[in-house]
């Protein structure tokens, strides 16, 4: 389970947070109520990224290929 902690609390309790992360806990660090970082056991991040990458590739492979023709250099780099 993920626990939400303000950056000020994370700063004050950093040693405690690291101890709990070693035990398998995950923390979401917020600043002014907005998420800015996640602290989790080192091995977990790779699993989450791998799962997300596999899901994205599966989704992309299922999409129909659409032929949109050729683009000119001007169309590719058009600034709006």
N, CA, C and O atoms as CSV, one atom per row, in Angstrom:
chain,resi,resn,atom,element,x,y,z
A,1,UNK,N,N,0.833,-1.183,0.000
A,1,UNK,CA,C,0.000,0.000,0.000
A,1,UNK,C,C,0.880,1.251,0.000
A,1,UNK,O,O,1.938,1.279,0.629
A,2,UNK,N,N,0.439,2.255,-0.696
A,2,UNK,CA,C,1.201,3.491,-0.826
A,2,UNK,C,C,0.709,4.511,0.203
A,2,UNK,O,O,-0.494,4.716,0.365
A,3,UNK,N,N,1.644,5.136,0.883
A,3,UNK,CA,C,1.288,6.171,1.848
A,3,UNK,C,C,1.698,7.529,1.281
A,3,UNK,O,O,2.779,7.670,0.711
A,4,UNK,N,N,0.832,8.521,1.442
A,4,UNK,CA,C,1.111,9.871,0.952
A,4,UNK,C,C,1.729,10.694,2.082
A,4,UNK,O,O,1.209,10.737,3.197
A,5,UNK,N,N,2.854,11.348,1.766
A,5,UNK,CA,C,3.592,12.125,2.763
A,5,UNK,C,C,3.993,13.461,2.140
A,5,UNK,O,O,4.425,13.510,0.988
A,6,UNK,N,N,3.849,14.539,2.902
A,6,UNK,CA,C,4.291,15.842,2.405
A,6,UNK,C,C,5.819,15.874,2.368
A,6,UNK,O,O,6.480,15.122,3.084
A,7,UNK,N,N,6.365,16.738,1.540
A,7,UNK,CA,C,7.822,16.833,1.449
A,7,UNK,C,C,8.443,17.254,2.778
A,7,UNK,O,O,9.541,16.813,3.116
A,8,UNK,N,N,7.749,18.099,3.527
A,8,UNK,CA,C,8.258,18.527,4.840
A,8,UNK,C,C,8.324,17.339,5.798
A,8,UNK,O,O,9.321,17.164,6.498
A,9,UNK,N,N,7.264,16.517,5.833
A,9,UNK,CA,C,7.278,15.328,6.694
A,9,UNK,C,C,8.321,14.318,6.237
A,9,UNK,O,O,8.995,13.694,7.057
A,10,UNK,N,N,8.451,14.160,4.906
A,10,UNK,CA,C,9.444,13.228,4.386
A,10,UNK,C,C,10.852,13.667,4.793
A,10,UNK,O,O,11.703,12.828,5.089
A,11,UNK,N,N,11.094,14.962,4.808
A,11,UNK,CA,C,12.387,15.488,5.204
A,11,UNK,C,C,12.658,15.198,6.682
A,11,UNK,O,O,13.756,14.786,7.056
A,12,UNK,N,N,11.648,15.417,7.506
A,12,UNK,CA,C,11.820,15.188,8.946
A,12,UNK,C,C,11.947,13.708,9.301
A,12,UNK,O,O,12.650,13.355,10.247
A,13,UNK,N,N,11.274,12.848,8.551
A,13,UNK,CA,C,11.208,11.422,8.897
A,13,UNK,C,C,11.918,10.543,7.878
A,13,UNK,O,O,11.540,9.386,7.692
A,14,UNK,N,N,12.928,11.065,7.223
A,14,UNK,CA,C,13.562,10.336,6.126
A,14,UNK,C,C,14.112,8.979,6.562
A,14,UNK,O,O,13.923,7.991,5.852
A,15,UNK,N,N,14.774,8.907,7.687
A,15,UNK,CA,C,15.338,7.627,8.157
A,15,UNK,C,C,14.235,6.604,8.390
A,15,UNK,O,O,14.374,5.437,8.026
A,16,UNK,N,N,13.142,7.045,8.996
A,16,UNK,CA,C,12.006,6.151,9.247
A,16,UNK,C,C,11.395,5.667,7.927
A,16,UNK,O,O,11.075,4.487,7.781
A,17,UNK,N,N,11.238,6.585,6.971
A,17,UNK,CA,C,10.676,6.224,5.672
A,17,UNK,C,C,11.562,5.194,4.980
A,17,UNK,O,O,11.053,4.214,4.436
A,18,UNK,N,N,12.885,5.399,4.991
A,18,UNK,CA,C,13.789,4.431,4.368
A,18,UNK,C,C,13.695,3.064,5.029
A,18,UNK,O,O,13.728,2.037,4.351
A,19,UNK,N,N,13.580,3.050,6.344
A,19,UNK,CA,C,13.449,1.783,7.066
A,19,UNK,C,C,12.194,1.048,6.601
A,19,UNK,O,O,12.224,-0.162,6.377
A,20,UNK,N,N,11.100,1.779,6.459
A,20,UNK,CA,C,9.834,1.159,6.038
A,20,UNK,C,C,9.873,0.751,4.566
A,20,UNK,O,O,9.266,-0.251,4.187
A,21,UNK,N,N,10.575,1.510,3.740
A,21,UNK,CA,C,10.721,1.132,2.331
A,21,UNK,C,C,11.469,-0.191,2.239
A,21,UNK,O,O,11.122,-1.036,1.414
A,22,UNK,N,N,12.483,-0.386,3.068
A,22,UNK,CA,C,13.204,-1.668,3.096
A,22,UNK,C,C,12.269,-2.824,3.422
A,22,UNK,O,O,12.507,-3.960,3.013
A,23,UNK,N,N,11.196,-2.525,4.166
A,23,UNK,CA,C,10.210,-3.549,4.546
A,23,UNK,C,C,9.148,-3.748,3.463
A,23,UNK,O,O,8.267,-4.594,3.610
A,24,UNK,N,N,9.226,-2.972,2.372
A,24,UNK,CA,C,8.312,-3.158,1.262
A,24,UNK,C,C,7.268,-2.068,1.074
A,24,UNK,O,O,6.450,-2.159,0.158
A,25,UNK,N,N,7.273,-1.039,1.916
A,25,UNK,CA,C,6.296,0.045,1.798
A,25,UNK,C,C,6.691,1.014,0.681
A,25,UNK,O,O,7.860,1.118,0.309
A,26,UNK,N,N,5.688,1.715,0.161
A,26,UNK,CA,C,5.900,2.719,-0.885
A,26,UNK,C,C,5.317,4.040,-0.415
A,26,UNK,O,O,4.259,4.070,0.212
A,27,UNK,N,N,6.010,5.137,-0.718
A,27,UNK,CA,C,5.568,6.476,-0.316
A,27,UNK,C,C,5.445,7.375,-1.539
A,27,UNK,O,O,6.292,7.352,-2.432
A,28,UNK,N,N,4.382,8.164,-1.565
A,28,UNK,CA,C,4.204,9.207,-2.570
A,28,UNK,C,C,4.468,10.530,-1.864
A,28,UNK,O,O,3.774,10.879,-0.909
A,29,UNK,N,N,5.463,11.260,-2.330
A,29,UNK,CA,C,5.849,12.527,-1.715
A,29,UNK,C,C,5.137,13.657,-2.462
A,29,UNK,O,O,5.165,13.718,-3.691
A,30,UNK,N,N,4.499,14.547,-1.700
A,30,UNK,CA,C,3.788,15.665,-2.307
A,30,UNK,C,C,4.403,16.992,-1.874
A,30,UNK,O,O,5.019,17.099,-0.813
A,31,UNK,N,N,4.220,17.990,-2.720
A,31,UNK,CA,C,4.621,19.349,-2.397
A,31,UNK,C,C,3.434,20.241,-2.732
A,31,UNK,O,O,2.994,20.297,-3.881
A,32,UNK,N,N,2.930,20.924,-1.744
A,32,UNK,CA,C,1.740,21.759,-1.909
A,32,UNK,C,C,0.569,20.947,-2.470
A,32,UNK,O,O,-0.215,21.437,-3.283
A,33,UNK,N,N,0.470,19.688,-2.011
A,33,UNK,CA,C,-0.636,18.826,-2.405
A,33,UNK,C,C,-0.483,18.132,-3.745
A,33,UNK,O,O,-1.361,17.366,-4.144
A,34,UNK,N,N,0.606,18.382,-4.443
A,34,UNK,CA,C,0.819,17.768,-5.758
A,34,UNK,C,C,1.912,16.703,-5.684
A,34,UNK,O,O,2.954,16.931,-5.069
A,35,UNK,N,N,1.689,15.555,-6.298
A,35,UNK,CA,C,2.707,14.492,-6.292
A,35,UNK,C,C,3.984,14.943,-7.007
A,35,UNK,O,O,3.925,15.504,-8.101
A,36,UNK,N,N,5.129,14.695,-6.382
A,36,UNK,CA,C,6.409,15.062,-7.004
A,36,UNK,C,C,7.398,13.897,-7.064
A,36,UNK,O,O,8.314,13.912,-7.886
A,37,UNK,N,N,7.229,12.896,-6.210
A,37,UNK,CA,C,8.176,11.780,-6.202
A,37,UNK,C,C,7.534,10.561,-5.564
A,37,UNK,O,O,6.568,10.654,-4.808
A,38,UNK,N,N,8.110,9.410,-5.900
A,38,UNK,CA,C,7.670,8.164,-5.284
A,38,UNK,C,C,8.913,7.459,-4.754
A,38,UNK,O,O,9.914,7.335,-5.461
A,39,UNK,N,N,8.845,7.002,-3.518
A,39,UNK,CA,C,9.947,6.240,-2.932
A,39,UNK,C,C,9.430,4.827,-2.742
A,39,UNK,O,O,8.428,4.608,-2.061
A,40,UNK,N,N,10.126,3.859,-3.355
A,40,UNK,CA,C,9.707,2.465,-3.287
A,40,UNK,C,C,10.941,1.584,-3.276
A,40,UNK,O,O,12.037,2.038,-3.605
A,41,UNK,N,N,10.769,0.331,-2.901
A,41,UNK,CA,C,11.914,-0.574,-2.945
A,41,UNK,C,C,12.513,-0.594,-4.352
A,41,UNK,O,O,11.780,-0.566,-5.340
A,42,UNK,N,N,13.821,-0.643,-4.440
A,42,UNK,CA,C,14.530,-0.503,-5.711
A,42,UNK,C,C,14.091,-1.506,-6.764
A,42,UNK,O,O,14.023,-1.135,-7.936
A,43,UNK,N,N,13.799,-2.713,-6.433
A,43,UNK,CA,C,13.418,-3.725,-7.408
A,43,UNK,C,C,12.044,-3.530,-8.002
A,43,UNK,O,O,11.778,-4.046,-9.088
A,44,UNK,N,N,11.159,-2.809,-7.340
A,44,UNK,CA,C,9.783,-2.671,-7.796
A,44,UNK,C,C,9.651,-1.783,-9.018
A,44,UNK,O,O,8.793,-2.043,-9.861
A,45,UNK,N,N,10.454,-0.758,-9.145
A,45,UNK,CA,C,10.312,0.186,-10.246
A,45,UNK,C,C,10.468,-0.506,-11.587
A,45,UNK,O,O,9.728,-0.209,-12.525
A,46,UNK,N,N,11.404,-1.410,-11.691
A,46,UNK,CA,C,11.601,-2.135,-12.933
A,46,UNK,C,C,10.384,-2.964,-13.305
A,46,UNK,O,O,10.032,-3.050,-14.482
A,47,UNK,N,N,9.734,-3.577,-12.316
A,47,UNK,CA,C,8.540,-4.382,-12.577
A,47,UNK,C,C,7.413,-3.508,-13.109
A,47,UNK,O,O,6.741,-3.878,-14.072
A,48,UNK,N,N,7.204,-2.367,-12.496
A,48,UNK,CA,C,6.122,-1.480,-12.915
A,48,UNK,C,C,6.369,-0.959,-14.322
A,48,UNK,O,O,5.449,-0.933,-15.140
A,49,UNK,N,N,7.590,-0.544,-14.616
A,49,UNK,CA,C,7.919,-0.053,-15.954
A,49,UNK,C,C,7.768,-1.152,-16.992
A,49,UNK,O,O,7.260,-0.908,-18.086
A,50,UNK,N,N,8.203,-2.352,-16.660
A,50,UNK,CA,C,8.115,-3.471,-17.582
A,50,UNK,C,C,6.654,-3.810,-17.879
A,50,UNK,O,O,6.297,-4.057,-19.031
A,51,UNK,N,N,5.822,-3.822,-16.860
A,51,UNK,CA,C,4.397,-4.106,-17.034
A,51,UNK,C,C,3.734,-3.032,-17.890
A,51,UNK,O,O,2.942,-3.348,-18.778
A,52,UNK,N,N,4.052,-1.768,-17.631
A,52,UNK,CA,C,3.477,-0.663,-18.401
A,52,UNK,C,C,3.943,-0.721,-19.855
A,52,UNK,O,O,3.152,-0.495,-20.771
A,53,UNK,N,N,5.213,-1.021,-20.067
A,53,UNK,CA,C,5.755,-1.108,-21.430
A,53,UNK,C,C,5.066,-2.229,-22.200
A,53,UNK,O,O,4.696,-2.042,-23.359
A,54,UNK,N,N,4.888,-3.395,-21.571
A,54,UNK,CA,C,4.228,-4.523,-22.233
A,54,UNK,C,C,2.781,-4.185,-22.576
A,54,UNK,O,O,2.303,-4.541,-23.654
A,55,UNK,N,N,2.082,-3.508,-21.680
A,55,UNK,CA,C,0.690,-3.126,-21.935
A,55,UNK,C,C,0.603,-2.132,-23.093
A,55,UNK,O,O,-0.285,-2.245,-23.938
A,56,UNK,N,N,1.509,-1.167,-23.139
A,56,UNK,CA,C,1.520,-0.186,-24.220
A,56,UNK,C,C,1.795,-0.855,-25.565
A,56,UNK,O,O,1.101,-0.588,-26.546
A,57,UNK,N,N,2.797,-1.714,-25.613
A,57,UNK,CA,C,3.121,-2.397,-26.862
A,57,UNK,C,C,1.980,-3.286,-27.331
A,57,UNK,O,O,1.699,-3.350,-28.527
A,58,UNK,N,N,1.322,-3.969,-26.409
A,58,UNK,CA,C,0.170,-4.793,-26.763
A,58,UNK,C,C,-0.931,-3.927,-27.364
A,58,UNK,O,O,-1.539,-4.301,-28.367
A,59,UNK,N,N,-1.188,-2.780,-26.758
A,59,UNK,CA,C,-2.204,-1.857,-27.253
A,59,UNK,C,C,-1.831,-1.337,-28.648
A,59,UNK,O,O,-2.680,-1.299,-29.539
A,60,UNK,N,N,-0.580,-0.942,-28.840
A,60,UNK,CA,C,-0.144,-0.406,-30.128
A,60,UNK,C,C,-0.209,-1.460,-31.233
A,60,UNK,O,O,-0.590,-1.158,-32.364
A,61,UNK,N,N,0.162,-2.693,-30.902
A,61,UNK,CA,C,0.118,-3.761,-31.907
A,61,UNK,C,C,-1.306,-4.070,-32.347
A,61,UNK,O,O,-1.525,-4.520,-33.471
A,62,UNK,N,N,-2.274,-3.831,-31.471
A,62,UNK,CA,C,-3.674,-4.104,-31.788
A,62,UNK,C,C,-4.294,-3.014,-32.660
A,62,UNK,O,O,-5.381,-3.210,-33.203
A,63,UNK,N,N,-3.632,-1.885,-32.803
A,63,UNK,CA,C,-4.174,-0.777,-33.592
A,63,UNK,C,C,-4.055,-1.065,-35.080
A,63,UNK,O,O,-3.101,-1.701,-35.528
A,64,UNK,N,N,-5.035,-0.590,-35.837
A,64,UNK,CA,C,-5.020,-0.738,-37.279
A,64,UNK,C,C,-4.010,0.246,-37.870
A,64,UNK,O,O,-3.911,1.390,-37.426
A,65,UNK,N,N,-3.267,-0.208,-38.870
A,65,UNK,CA,C,-2.301,0.649,-39.549
A,65,UNK,C,C,-3.065,1.562,-40.509
A,65,UNK,O,O,-3.899,1.098,-41.286
A,66,UNK,N,N,-2.774,2.857,-40.447
A,66,UNK,CA,C,-3.449,3.832,-41.290
A,66,UNK,C,C,-2.397,4.488,-42.192
A,66,UNK,O,O,-1.373,4.978,-41.714
A,67,UNK,N,N,-2.663,4.491,-43.499
A,67,UNK,CA,C,-1.745,5.130,-44.441
A,67,UNK,C,C,-2.151,6.596,-44.590
A,67,UNK,O,O,-3.214,6.899,-45.132
A,68,UNK,N,N,-1.307,7.495,-44.111
A,68,UNK,CA,C,-1.603,8.926,-44.190
A,68,UNK,C,C,-0.806,9.603,-45.302
A,68,UNK,O,O,-0.841,10.826,-45.441
A,69,UNK,N,N,-0.104,8.824,-46.072
A,69,UNK,CA,C,0.679,9.403,-47.161
A,69,UNK,C,C,2.012,9.940,-46.676
A,69,UNK,O,O,2.410,9.730,-45.530
A,70,UNK,N,N,2.697,10.644,-47.579
A,70,UNK,CA,C,4.010,11.201,-47.245
A,70,UNK,C,C,3.846,12.632,-46.774
A,70,UNK,O,O,2.958,13.353,-47.230
A,71,UNK,N,N,4.716,13.036,-45.853
A,71,UNK,CA,C,4.719,14.407,-45.360
A,71,UNK,C,C,5.934,15.129,-45.911
A,71,UNK,O,O,6.985,14.526,-46.127
A,72,UNK,N,N,5.780,16.413,-46.135
A,72,UNK,CA,C,6.920,17.217,-46.558
A,72,UNK,C,C,7.667,17.700,-45.308
A,72,UNK,O,O,7.139,17.660,-44.197
A,73,UNK,N,N,8.873,18.145,-45.511
A,73,UNK,CA,C,9.659,18.682,-44.396
A,73,UNK,C,C,8.921,19.857,-43.752
A,73,UNK,O,O,8.928,19.996,-42.529
A,74,UNK,N,N,8.291,20.696,-44.562
A,74,UNK,CA,C,7.573,21.862,-44.040
A,74,UNK,C,C,6.403,21.439,-43.150
A,74,UNK,O,O,6.142,22.056,-42.117
A,75,UNK,N,N,5.707,20.387,-43.561
A,75,UNK,CA,C,4.591,19.896,-42.747
A,75,UNK,C,C,5.071,19.327,-41.423
A,75,UNK,O,O,4.427,19.516,-40.391
A,76,UNK,N,N,6.195,18.635,-41.452
A,76,UNK,CA,C,6.722,18.030,-40.230
A,76,UNK,C,C,7.164,19.086,-39.218
A,76,UNK,O,O,6.980,18.913,-38.013
A,77,UNK,N,N,7.745,20.172,-39.709
A,77,UNK,CA,C,8.320,21.167,-38.814
A,77,UNK,C,C,7.511,22.455,-38.776
A,77,UNK,O,O,8.033,23.513,-38.425
A,78,UNK,N,N,6.252,22.363,-39.134
A,78,UNK,CA,C,5.386,23.550,-39.114
A,78,UNK,C,C,5.225,24.032,-37.679
A,78,UNK,O,O,4.917,23.246,-36.783
A,79,UNK,N,N,5.430,25.292,-37.473
A,79,UNK,CA,C,5.297,25.864,-36.120
A,79,UNK,C,C,3.992,26.627,-36.052
A,79,UNK,O,O,3.615,27.339,-36.983
A,80,UNK,N,N,3.323,26.469,-34.951
A,80,UNK,CA,C,2.033,27.144,-34.765
A,80,UNK,C,C,2.131,28.190,-33.703
A,80,UNK,O,O,1.145,28.864,-33.407
